[in-house]
Amino acid sequence: MKEAKQLLLCTYYWPPSGGAGVQRSLKFTKYLPIFEVEPTILTVDELFATYPIIDKSLNLEVAENLNVIKTKSKEPFLLYKKISGSKEIPRSGFANSAKPKLSEKIMRFIRGNFFLPDARKGWNKYACKAAGSLIETDKIDAILTSSPPHSTQLIGLKLKKKYGLPWIADMRDPWTDIYYYHELFPSWIAKKIDASYEKKVLENADRVLVVSESIKKLFLQKSKKINPEKFVVIPNGFDSNDFELKNIPENDVFTVSYTGTISSLYDITSFASACKTAFLDKGRNLKLRFIGSSEAVLYPVLNKFGLLNFSEIIPPVDHKSSINYLLNSDVLLLLIPDNKNNEGILTGKLFEYLGSGKQIIGIGPENGDAAEIIKKCHAGKMFTYGANQELSEFLDKMYIFWEEGRMPVMNENVLYYSRKMQSQHLAHIIHSLV
């Protein structure tokens, strides 16, 4: 048996923070010990953190014997709430915001030009101090930094330079190529500084984990000094243990669900139009459920196509409840924002959808990584933006399958995306570095 390696895993998002970003680190800590890797978590104390989503139920998934170190942080988002009058912290891509007012545009400009690489950088000095104390007193074999926020990667950069330990940068999203980057109104100076941070991280990390081949290609363009061999694709995934509910009743009404946020960059109009054609125009009943989405974004579209009476807009729920909604659906909706470099977007919800076993209707790039996974697993179909007729025909087919009790099923390729298998892959990387 191999000697267990000690991993310091630095992540800003940790329970009671909610959202898909928490799941990756949380599930790694669940399964890594099986493969002789003992993780220690370094995170921010929730009293000082600014989380867009809270899910206290996730605290129950943290292993009792897991060493979790929490530190202070200084963050400007609390000031943002006071100045803007908003009760919420902005979510990724500003998905909980409708059209921004002038005051919000000013706040975004300040964020995009004066808090680089992001507004949670105030955690770094506390995290580096705590990490240093741990490294100097305990046996740490390797460091993993998980982002976003990408400021967390600067913690890994500093620790690498000071202690020389093997460093894995786990980058779930693009950095300067993230789809909403332009909505921060960065000046050319800000772009240059941010790009410099990004380049230093990519050049100095011993391994870079990404969730898709497309994101890998984006990062490889940042510098000729980056060794492509140090990149490893470990996509997001699902924990099969989360989907073991039994005796799920069949729906009396054909039910389509979407979990997560929806911003103005998502093509919800094509889906709404297709629903009208496939259901309302044919006198069929329908239930649409949007869990965790913004009413400000959804209401005008649903109202336009006469779908309000067939829809439920549900506030954010805890992870277990979200899975219950998936399992109690007939088809699941996946939306990918319509913008540059979206081929590599692999949202966490895609893999939760795969775990549910339900068929997926995707709207996004037909040549993207999400489309390839859906096709590979026989999990549904991806449609390009504005493909109203094709969407309507697919919905019509799914309705007939549902009515006849013969909904399609996925194939065994879905097992590749289990959290346990991904943790085994990560453990192999750690053992190879130490």
QUIZI-V554430 format. One record per residue. N is the residue number from 1. RES is the residue in three letters. SS is DSSP state (a for helix, b for strand, c for the rest). PSI is psi in radians with two decimals (999 if undefined). OMEGA is omega in degrees with one decimal (NA if undefined). Layout:
N	RES	SS	PSI	OMEGA
N	RES	SS	PSI	OMEGA
This chain:
1	MET	c	2.38	178.6
2	LYS	c	2.64	173.3
3	GLU	c	2.36	-179.7
4	ALA	c	2.28	178.0
5	LYS	b	2.51	-178.1
6	GLN	b	2.06	-177.3
7	LEU	b	2.24	170.9
8	LEU	b	1.96	-176.9
9	LEU	b	1.95	-178.1
10	CYS	b	2.07	179.7
11	THR	b	2.33	177.8
12	TYR	c	-0.78	-175.7
13	TYR	c	2.06	-177.4
14	TRP	c	2.58	179.3
15	PRO	c	2.37	17.5
16	PRO	c	0.23	172.5
17	SER	b	2.47	176.5
18	GLY	c	-3.01	178.8
19	GLY	c	2.90	-174.6
20	ALA	a	-0.55	-176.3
21	GLY	a	-0.48	-179.6
22	VAL	a	-0.58	-171.1
23	GLN	a	-0.64	-175.2
24	ARG	a	-0.93	-179.7
25	SER	a	-0.70	-178.8
26	LEU	a	-0.77	-178.6
27	LYS	a	-0.56	173.6
28	PHE	a	-0.79	-177.8
29	THR	a	-0.43	178.9
30	LYS	a	-0.72	-171.2
31	TYR	a	-0.36	-178.4
32	LEU	a	-0.70	179.9
33	PRO	a	-0.47	177.5
34	ILE	a	-0.49	-175.6
35	PHE	a	0.59	173.8
36	GLU	c	0.70	171.2
37	VAL	b	2.11	179.8
38	GLU	b	1.92	-178.1
39	PRO	b	2.58	166.3
40	THR	b	2.28	-178.4
41	ILE	b	2.31	170.1
42	LEU	b	2.09	-175.3
43	THR	b	-3.14	-179.7
44	VAL	b	2.50	175.3
45	ASP	c	2.29	-177.0
46	GLU	c	-0.38	178.2
47	LEU	c	-0.35	-178.6
48	PHE	c	-0.05	-175.6
49	ALA	c	2.80	173.5
50	THR	c	1.69	-178.5
51	TYR	c	2.30	174.5
52	PRO	c	-0.54	-177.2
53	ILE	c	2.36	176.6
54	ILE	b	2.33	176.5
55	ASP	c	1.53	-176.3
56	LYS	a	-0.35	179.7
57	SER	a	-0.42	-179.4
58	LEU	a	-0.34	175.7
59	ASN	a	-0.52	-178.7
60	LEU	a	-0.30	-178.8
61	GLU	a	-0.09	178.4
62	VAL	c	2.16	-177.9
63	ALA	c	2.44	-176.3
64	GLU	c	-0.60	-177.1
65	ASN	c	0.12	-179.8
66	LEU	c	2.25	177.3
67	ASN	b	1.97	-179.5
68	VAL	b	2.05	180.0
69	ILE	b	2.18	-178.3
70	LYS	b	2.45	-178.0
71	THR	b	2.99	174.1
72	LYS	c	3.02	174.4
73	SER	c	2.69	173.6
74	LYS	c	2.05	-173.1
75	GLU	c	2.46	-177.2
76	PRO	c	-0.14	-177.4
77	PHE	a	-0.48	176.6
78	LEU	a	-0.67	175.9
79	LEU	a	-0.64	178.2
80	TYR	a	-0.76	-179.0
81	LYS	a	-0.66	-179.3
82	LYS	a	-0.79	-176.6
83	ILE	a	-0.77	-175.3
84	SER	a	-0.33	-176.3
85	GLY	c	0.10	-180.0
86	SER	c	2.52	176.7
87	LYS	c	-0.16	-175.0
88	GLU	c	2.65	169.4
89	ILE	c	2.39	179.1
90	PRO	c	2.36	177.3
91	ARG	c	3.00	179.2
92	SER	a	2.25	-179.8
93	GLY	a	0.21	-178.6
94	PHE	a	0.67	-174.7
95	ALA	c	-0.24	176.1
96	ASN	c	0.35	178.6
97	SER	c	2.44	171.1
98	ALA	c	-2.62	178.7
99	LYS	c	2.18	-174.5
100	PRO	c	2.45	173.8
101	LYS	c	3.00	-178.9
102	LEU	a	-0.72	-178.9
103	SER	a	-0.67	179.3
104	GLU	a	-0.63	176.7
105	LYS	a	-0.68	178.1
106	ILE	a	-0.74	179.1
107	MET	a	-0.66	177.3
108	ARG	a	-0.70	178.4
109	PHE	a	-0.76	178.8
110	ILE	a	-0.79	178.3
111	ARG	a	-0.75	-174.1
112	GLY	a	-0.16	-176.2
113	ASN	a	-0.36	-175.6
114	PHE	a	-0.15	177.9
115	PHE	c	1.48	-175.0
116	LEU	c	2.38	4.0
117	PRO	c	-0.21	177.4
118	ASP	c	3.02	-172.0
119	ALA	c	0.09	177.3
120	ARG	c	0.28	179.0
121	LYS	a	-0.32	179.4
122	GLY	a	-0.23	176.8
123	TRP	a	-0.41	-166.5
124	ASN	a	-0.78	-175.2
125	LYS	a	-0.61	177.8
126	TYR	a	-0.71	-179.6
127	ALA	a	-0.74	-179.5
128	CYS	a	-0.67	179.2
129	LYS	a	-0.80	-179.5
130	ALA	a	-0.71	179.0
131	ALA	a	-0.75	179.2
132	GLY	a	-0.75	178.6
133	SER	a	-0.71	-179.5
134	LEU	a	-0.79	-178.6
135	ILE	a	-0.66	-176.4
136	GLU	a	-0.34	-177.8
137	THR	a	-0.47	-179.4
138	ASP	c	2.94	178.6
139	LYS	c	1.84	174.6
140	ILE	c	2.20	-177.0
141	ASP	c	-0.50	-177.2
142	ALA	b	2.80	-179.7
143	ILE	b	2.39	172.0
144	LEU	b	2.23	176.4
145	THR	b	2.23	-175.7
146	SER	b	2.33	-179.8
147	SER	b	2.80	9.9
148	PRO	c	2.87	-0.3
149	PRO	c	2.43	-175.6
150	HIS	c	-0.23	173.3
151	SER	a	-0.46	177.6
152	THR	a	-0.53	179.6
153	GLN	a	-0.45	177.8
154	LEU	a	-0.42	173.0
155	ILE	a	-0.82	178.6
156	GLY	a	-0.70	179.3
157	LEU	a	-0.78	-179.1
158	LYS	a	-0.75	-180.0
159	LEU	a	-0.63	178.1
160	LYS	a	-0.81	-178.1
161	LYS	a	-0.60	-175.6
162	LYS	a	-0.68	-171.6
163	TYR	a	-0.27	177.1
164	GLY	c	0.28	179.5
165	LEU	c	2.65	174.6
166	PRO	b	2.33	-174.1
167	TRP	b	2.20	177.3
168	ILE	b	2.12	176.4
169	ALA	b	1.94	179.5
170	ASP	b	1.87	-172.6
171	MET	b	1.76	-173.8
172	ARG	c	-0.44	-177.3
173	ASP	c	2.81	169.6
174	PRO	c	2.89	-178.4
175	TRP	c	-1.55	-179.8
176	THR	c	-0.09	178.0
177	ASP	c	0.18	179.9
178	ILE	c	2.51	-167.5
179	TYR	c	-0.41	-178.8
180	TYR	c	0.21	-175.4
181	TYR	a	-0.73	-177.6
182	HIS	a	-0.36	-179.1
183	GLU	a	-0.05	174.2
184	LEU	a	-0.04	177.2
185	PHE	c	0.85	-177.9
186	PRO	c	2.41	174.4
187	SER	c	2.98	-179.9
188	TRP	a	-0.54	177.8
189	ILE	a	-0.80	179.4
190	ALA	a	-0.73	178.6
191	LYS	a	-0.71	-178.9
192	LYS	a	-0.75	179.4
193	ILE	a	-0.80	-179.1
194	ASP	a	-0.76	179.7
195	ALA	a	-0.58	178.4
196	SER	a	-0.76	175.9
197	TYR	a	-0.85	-177.9
198	GLU	a	-0.80	-178.6
199	LYS	a	-0.76	-179.0
200	LYS	a	-0.72	178.9
201	VAL	a	-0.83	-176.7
202	LEU	a	-0.58	-179.6
203	GLU	a	-0.55	-170.9
204	ASN	a	-0.38	179.3
205	ALA	c	2.51	178.1
206	ASP	c	-0.58	173.0
207	ARG	b	2.55	175.3
208	VAL	b	2.04	176.1
209	LEU	b	2.33	175.7
210	VAL	b	2.83	-175.9
211	VAL	c	-0.11	-179.0
212	SER	c	2.77	177.0
213	GLU	a	-0.60	-178.6
214	SER	a	-0.71	177.3
215	ILE	a	-0.65	175.7
216	LYS	a	-0.79	-180.0
217	LYS	a	-0.70	177.8
218	LEU	a	-0.81	-177.9
219	PHE	a	-0.61	-179.0
220	LEU	a	-0.35	178.7
221	GLN	c	-0.14	-172.1
222	LYS	c	-0.41	-178.1
223	SER	c	2.48	176.8
224	LYS	c	-0.24	-179.1
225	LYS	c	-0.15	-177.4
226	ILE	c	2.18	178.7
227	ASN	c	2.01	-178.3
228	PRO	a	-0.36	-177.5
229	GLU	a	-0.27	179.8
230	LYS	a	-0.02	177.1
231	PHE	b	2.38	177.7
232	VAL	b	2.24	177.5
233	VAL	b	1.96	170.5
234	ILE	c	1.75	-176.8
235	PRO	c	2.96	170.1
236	ASN	c	3.02	-174.8
237	GLY	c	-2.84	179.0
238	PHE	b	2.65	176.7
239	ASP	c	1.97	-175.8
240	SER	a	-0.47	178.3
241	ASN	a	-0.42	-179.6
242	ASP	a	-0.25	-172.4
243	PHE	a	0.58	-175.9
244	GLU	c	0.33	177.8
245	LEU	c	2.50	-178.2
246	LYS	c	2.93	176.2
247	ASN	c	0.84	177.9
248	ILE	c	2.10	-177.3
249	PRO	c	2.61	176.1
250	GLU	c	2.55	-179.8
251	ASN	c	2.48	174.0
252	ASP	c	-0.38	-179.4
253	VAL	c	2.39	177.7
254	PHE	c	2.11	-169.8
255	THR	b	2.19	176.4
256	VAL	b	2.25	-177.7
257	SER	b	2.65	173.7
258	TYR	b	2.29	176.0
259	THR	b	2.50	178.9
260	GLY	c	-3.08	-174.4
261	THR	c	2.74	176.4
262	ILE	c	2.17	177.7
263	SER	c	3.14	-179.1
264	SER	c	-0.23	179.9
265	LEU	c	-0.08	-179.3
266	TYR	c	2.41	-177.2
267	ASP	c	1.36	177.5
268	ILE	a	-0.35	-177.0
269	THR	a	-0.75	179.7
270	SER	a	-0.73	179.7
271	PHE	a	-0.77	-179.4
272	ALA	a	-0.73	178.5
273	SER	a	-0.73	179.9
274	ALA	a	-0.66	177.4
275	CYS	a	-0.71	178.7
276	LYS	a	-0.79	-178.2
277	THR	a	-0.77	-173.5
278	ALA	a	-0.39	-174.3
279	PHE	c	-1.12	-174.6
280	LEU	a	-0.78	-177.7
281	ASP	a	-0.30	180.0
282	LYS	a	0.14	177.0
283	GLY	c	0.37	179.9
284	ARG	c	2.61	177.1
285	ASN	c	2.74	-173.5
286	LEU	c	2.55	171.1
287	LYS	b	2.18	175.5
288	LEU	b	2.29	179.0
289	ARG	b	2.20	176.6
290	PHE	b	1.88	-174.8
291	ILE	b	2.04	178.1
292	GLY	c	0.19	-177.3
293	SER	c	2.85	-178.5
294	SER	c	2.18	177.5
295	GLU	a	-0.57	-179.1
296	ALA	a	-0.58	179.1
297	VAL	a	-0.71	-173.0
298	LEU	a	-0.71	-170.3
299	TYR	a	-0.89	-177.5
300	PRO	a	-0.67	-178.1
301	VAL	a	-0.82	179.9
302	LEU	a	-0.66	178.9
303	ASN	a	-0.71	-178.7
304	LYS	a	-0.66	-175.7
305	PHE	c	0.23	174.8
306	GLY	c	0.49	-174.1
307	LEU	c	0.00	-175.3
308	LEU	a	-0.73	-178.0
309	ASN	a	-0.19	179.8
310	PHE	a	0.14	-171.4
311	SER	b	2.60	171.5
312	GLU	b	2.18	174.9
313	ILE	b	1.90	-169.5
314	ILE	b	2.29	178.1
315	PRO	c	2.88	178.2
316	PRO	c	2.46	-179.3
317	VAL	c	2.96	178.0
318	ASP	c	2.95	-172.5
319	HIS	a	-0.75	-179.3
320	LYS	a	-0.73	178.6
321	SER	a	-0.67	177.7
322	SER	a	-0.75	179.1
323	ILE	a	-0.66	176.8
324	ASN	a	-0.72	177.5
325	TYR	a	-0.72	179.0
326	LEU	a	-0.83	-176.7
327	LEU	a	-0.41	178.9
328	ASN	c	0.46	176.6
329	SER	c	2.89	176.5
330	ASP	c	-0.62	177.7
331	VAL	b	2.61	-179.0
332	LEU	b	2.48	-178.0
333	LEU	b	2.28	176.5
334	LEU	b	2.23	179.6
335	LEU	b	2.32	176.5
336	ILE	c	2.28	-175.9
337	PRO	c	2.54	-176.9
338	ASP	c	1.58	178.3
339	ASN	c	-3.08	-176.8
340	LYS	c	2.54	175.9
341	ASN	c	0.53	-178.8
342	ASN	a	-0.03	-178.8
343	GLU	a	-0.48	-176.6
344	GLY	a	0.07	-178.8
345	ILE	c	2.07	176.9
346	LEU	c	1.57	-177.6
347	THR	c	2.64	179.0
348	GLY	a	-0.54	-176.4
349	LYS	a	-0.52	178.3
350	LEU	a	-0.74	-175.1
351	PHE	a	-0.55	171.6
352	GLU	a	-0.67	175.9
353	TYR	a	-0.78	178.5
354	LEU	a	-0.71	179.6
355	GLY	a	-0.51	-178.7
356	SER	a	-0.38	-178.4
357	GLY	c	0.07	-178.4
358	LYS	c	2.66	177.4
359	GLN	b	2.53	-173.4
360	ILE	b	2.31	168.8
361	ILE	b	1.97	-178.8
362	GLY	b	2.49	172.7
363	ILE	b	1.98	-175.6
364	GLY	c	-2.86	-178.7
365	PRO	c	2.20	-177.5
366	GLU	c	-0.30	178.2
367	ASN	c	0.27	-176.1
368	GLY	c	3.03	-178.8
369	ASP	a	-0.65	179.1
370	ALA	a	-0.73	178.9
371	ALA	a	-0.68	-179.7
372	GLU	a	-0.71	-179.9
373	ILE	a	-0.78	179.0
374	ILE	a	-0.76	179.3
375	LYS	a	-0.78	-178.0
376	LYS	a	-0.63	-176.5
377	CYS	c	0.04	-175.2
378	HIS	c	0.81	-171.5
379	ALA	c	0.24	-178.6
380	GLY	b	-2.50	-176.9
381	LYS	b	2.54	175.0
382	MET	b	2.37	179.6
383	PHE	b	2.51	178.0
384	THR	c	2.85	-178.5
385	TYR	c	2.35	177.2
386	GLY	c	0.11	-178.5
387	ALA	c	1.04	-173.4
388	ASN	a	-0.79	-177.0
389	GLN	a	-0.80	179.8
390	GLU	a	-0.69	177.2
391	LEU	a	-0.76	-179.7
392	SER	a	-0.75	-179.7
393	GLU	a	-0.67	178.7
394	PHE	a	-0.75	176.4
395	LEU	a	-0.71	178.6
396	ASP	a	-0.75	179.4
397	LYS	a	-0.74	179.3
398	MET	a	-0.66	179.4
399	TYR	a	-0.74	179.6
400	ILE	a	-0.75	176.3
401	PHE	a	-0.77	-179.4
402	TRP	a	-0.77	-178.6
403	GLU	a	-0.62	-177.7
404	GLU	a	-0.04	177.9
405	GLY	c	0.58	-179.5
406	ARG	c	0.94	177.9
407	MET	c	2.46	179.6
408	PRO	c	2.70	178.3
409	VAL	c	2.71	179.4
410	MET	c	2.91	177.9
411	ASN	c	-3.08	-173.9
412	GLU	a	-0.21	179.8
413	ASN	a	-0.36	-178.7
414	VAL	a	-0.44	-177.7
415	LEU	a	-0.39	179.0
416	TYR	a	-0.44	-174.2
417	TYR	a	0.32	177.2
418	SER	b	2.53	-179.7
419	ARG	a	-0.60	-179.3
420	LYS	a	-0.78	-179.8
421	MET	a	-0.67	179.3
422	GLN	a	-0.64	177.3
423	SER	a	-0.62	176.2
424	GLN	a	-0.70	177.7
425	HIS	a	-0.80	179.0
426	LEU	a	-0.73	179.3
427	ALA	a	-0.69	178.1
428	HIS	a	-0.71	178.3
429	ILE	a	-0.80	-179.0
430	ILE	a	-0.82	-179.7
431	HIS	a	-0.55	-179.3
432	SER	a	-0.41	-178.2
433	LEU	a	-0.49	-171.1
434	VAL	c	999	NA
